[in-house]
Amino acid sequence: MEPIEFLAQTPPFDLLDGERIRLVERSLEIAYVPRGEMILRRTDPQNDRLFLIRKGAVRLERDRRLVQMLEEGDLFGYPSLLSGTSPTVDVVAEEDSLLYRVPKTTFDRLMEVKPFGEYFLAELAGRIRATINGDQVALTGSLSTQTGSLVTRPAIFVRPDTPIVEAARVMTRERISSILVESEPLGILTDRDLRSRVIAEHGDAQAPVTTVMSQPVATVHARASLFEALVIMLENKIHHLPVRDDDGRISGVITDTDLLRHQLKSPLHMLQVLDRLADPAEFRNYADEMGAMVDVLFQGNLDVLEIGRIVASLNDAAAKRILRFVEQKLGPPPCPYAWIVFGSEGRMEQALLTDQDNALVHADEGEDATRYFSQLATEVVAGLEKLGIPRCPGGFMATRWSMPVSTWKRQFSNWIETPDSTALIEAANFFDFRRVHGSLDLGELDEIILAAGRHRLFLGRMAKNATEFSPPLGLFRRIREQESGVDLKKGGIIPIVAIGRMYALELGILGRGTVERLAEASASAGGLSTDGAEVLRESFRFLLHLRLREQLRARREGDRIDNSVKLDALASIERRHLKDAFVAIAEFQDSMALRYGTNFIS
Amino acid sequence: MFFFRSKPWQEIEYWALDLETSGLDSRRDQILSVGMVPLRGGVIHWGDHYYSLVRPEAWDGLTGDAVRVHHILPEELRDAPLLTAVLLEIDMRLSGGASLVLHHAEFDLGFLRKAYTRLGRAWPRPSVVDTQVLVSRYEERQQRLSPYALPVRKSLSELVQLFNLAPYTSHHALGDALATAELFLALRARLELTSFRQVRTG
């Protein structure tokens, strides 16, 4: 196969027309790199070539640790190429390799081809869509930066009566691919409009721009995250997005290429790394990279609940990869099964790494199944531990909780019918379960949880248990502080989660997330008031935010990461918010006690 | 004592070249196509490659075994440039003192020298890197390291496979020229040759 043929079938070069492919071919260089030779260095001031692996393999390394392995057909060098900065990783030949090299001058011309540039964006977008669907994630931190930071020059406007040809001249002179029209509402004219609405349709170039512009125009607030900007672009299928400031003035226009260039400055594609490693558990700095990723997302003002979903999705992806890896090693499972997670992982409310909370449900009862899945559980739990997700001190892990679905059903029913203290703790944990991997249908377990609302004794005891932890409020409702600070988890987060779970059990809500449960509870008759749901949701978000902020600070400063916050570390308005949240939670707990008559339950 | 210090190998410009011919005998057979690929700075500059078919002077003997190898049909050659023109192109690339990289150098050199002579041009006497010679050196070294290993096979496409290089269309002058260039780079690295004196074989 000739170089040009190989190029023409390798993404994203396959998106180029014949003329552009020949442009690539004319400047193509072929280098042979023996094994072990360094191709790019992080200390290089910059890189001016795009690399395509024709034969062989290379390793991307950071501080001599493997970040990613690339093979035939893979590209590298583009992050530094796009950003004009040093390579983000060291690149070392893993095998003797033949590399096709495209010089920057050619690459820059290819980036003018929309689909080619969009290739990188599309790859990114796919991952973000997947995140939103809660499937998997590889969001890199820089997407949480404020959109306004990408604006490099003021927006250029023309008046509505400007002839198209004049607008086109301004665009050419200013070297911009879109121009704004001072119409009411705001209009925009892009290169694409000029092509498709003027040239392709033999439009009148003397007509006013208003005849061919797009209107109204989607805009984004300067303080919105790039993540939001990207979502707006994707949903509206647009490539130019005006940025507005607080007064509603348009401060500039960002393009998808801007986003792309920015994004690629920190290509921390954790998921890709997981996918590339033969043994995913070998991703030794997983926990570390996760922490760093959460930090950047947080710095960029991404909502703490959103961060929780991203972290959970990433952990799901890690667990799935490890499961598949162990499945391959042990041979196919003897019967369908499901790997489930519960606790904060089940509710997707994790932030920094928490302990493992997992279990295994398998279809068959026989000894073969028991043996296979016990082996599977042992290896997967060990793999997760290797990634830096510690074992659950309470033993809520698949190593102990691996049972046929028939036993699980009995167990679920037992917890409801005989709600002793152990049963209540276990039910509270397992009833937040969520399937991460495996094909076994768990509808029967959901049915049992749905029916729990009919068991008044169980509900009452659960409610009593739910008030076991309560906000640390003292006389005159002052916040009581321990020496270690105020425990946000026991004092606020667990109580709100428990309230959400109580509503879910009573009203038959299958949603697992606390905010989701509260929303559904406020939507159903006999549930929570809308105001009540909002107060709880905002308190919950505030507490999670505060906790994560403290944890990230502790992480950066090398302190112990826990759930406490010192009152004097808070701004006065935060102390007031914290008190308001605690008071609200206490009130909800009181009304829950009344509702279930928990004072009369032993 | 005075030592002539040879230049580092990558400071020389090389042209990997391959010919497809109507047969194996340079006295009787004709050049049907030429492929050339330059190496500068130790890297193949694919964009500057040269390829041309050559219109034969005699049309007999253009069938049979050779066609089965290189798949060049007589009708494809009718509009091709004459050898004079093609030779000018070759000469332009070699006259600046570039070296030739050839696989089985004697074969291609035989045809080239004869073509130069016939057209009354002076053969530029380029230095030559014969990848086949480098393969033999590599083989000798392998034999020393593991005396019982099987000998290295010699056809270009087998070598391409052996060194895990890209499979280009073989028995096509351009594909084979590129394969020869890559083979040169692989052997240079394996044999750890660093100076031009070490890589040249003729």
Interface residues (C-beta under 8 A of the other chain):
Chain A: M1 E2 P3 F6 E25 R26 S27 L28 E29 I30 A31 Y32 P34 R54 K55 G56 E95 D96 L98 R101
Chain B: G42 V43 I44 H45 W46 G47 F163 N164 L165 A166 P167 Y168 T169 L174 G175 L178 A181 E182 L185 A186 R188 A189 R190
